[in-house]
Amino acid sequence: MKEQLEKRLTELKAELVSGQKVMADLEAKQANLRDTLLRISGAIQILEELTSSTKQDDYQNNNYVQEESNVQYQLKD
């Protein structure tokens, strides 16, 4: 009976160590994934801001060209 208990204890200790290794690996993967998602999120934010800024610049430039055309048209009259 004692031998069975000691054998089971040894098995459980081995399972515990194995489980702890798996847990550590999963936590490392989770941390890497979190970092990757943060980088992707940051890149998206920057690209959205640049896209928005470019649209604003295009809009302002377009308005400026139209205003300049109107002024030139008025000067011709």
C-alpha positions as CSV (number, residue, x, y, z in Angstrom):
1,M,0.0,0.0,0.0
2,K,2.8,2.5,0.9
3,E,4.6,1.7,-2.4
4,Q,1.4,2.6,-4.3
5,L,1.0,5.9,-2.4
6,E,4.7,6.8,-3.1
7,K,4.3,5.9,-6.8
8,R,1.2,8.0,-7.1
9,L,2.9,10.9,-5.2
10,T,5.8,10.7,-7.7
11,E,3.4,10.7,-10.6
12,L,1.5,13.7,-9.3
13,K,4.7,15.6,-8.7
14,A,5.8,14.9,-12.3
15,E,2.4,16.0,-13.6
16,L,2.6,19.2,-11.5
17,V,6.0,20.1,-12.9
18,S,4.8,19.3,-16.4
19,G,1.7,21.5,-15.9
20,Q,3.8,24.3,-14.6
21,K,6.0,24.2,-17.7
22,V,2.9,24.3,-19.9
23,M,1.5,27.2,-17.9
24,A,4.8,29.1,-18.2
25,D,4.8,28.5,-22.0
26,L,1.2,29.7,-22.3
27,E,1.9,32.8,-20.3
28,A,4.9,33.6,-22.4
29,K,2.8,33.2,-25.6
30,Q,0.1,35.3,-24.1
31,A,2.5,38.1,-23.3
32,N,4.0,37.9,-26.8
33,L,0.5,38.0,-28.4
34,R,-0.4,41.0,-26.2
35,D,2.7,42.9,-27.3
36,T,2.0,42.0,-31.0
37,L,-1.6,43.2,-30.7
38,L,-0.5,46.5,-29.0
39,R,1.9,47.1,-31.9
40,I,-0.8,46.4,-34.5
41,S,-3.2,48.6,-32.7
42,G,-0.6,51.4,-32.6
43,A,0.1,51.0,-36.3
44,I,-3.6,51.2,-37.1
45,Q,-4.0,54.3,-35.0
46,I,-1.0,56.0,-36.7
47,L,-2.3,55.0,-40.2
48,E,-5.8,56.3,-39.4
49,E,-4.4,59.6,-38.2
50,L,-2.2,59.9,-41.3
51,T,-5.1,59.0,-43.6
52,S,-7.3,61.5,-41.8
53,S,-4.6,64.2,-42.0
54,T,-4.1,63.5,-45.7
55,K,-7.8,63.8,-46.4
56,Q,-7.9,67.1,-44.5
57,D,-4.8,68.4,-46.4
58,D,-6.4,67.3,-49.7
59,Y,-9.7,69.0,-48.7
60,Q,-7.9,72.2,-47.7
61,N,-5.7,72.2,-50.8
62,N,-8.8,71.6,-53.0
63,N,-10.6,74.5,-51.3
64,Y,-7.5,76.7,-51.8
65,V,-7.3,75.9,-55.5
66,Q,-11.1,76.6,-55.9
67,E,-10.8,79.9,-54.0
68,E,-7.8,80.8,-56.1
69,S,-9.7,80.0,-59.3
70,N,-12.6,82.1,-58.1
71,V,-10.3,85.0,-57.5
72,Q,-8.7,84.7,-60.9
73,Y,-12.2,84.4,-62.5
74,Q,-13.3,87.5,-60.7
75,L,-10.2,89.4,-61.9
76,K,-11.0,88.6,-65.5
77,D,-14.5,90.1,-65.3
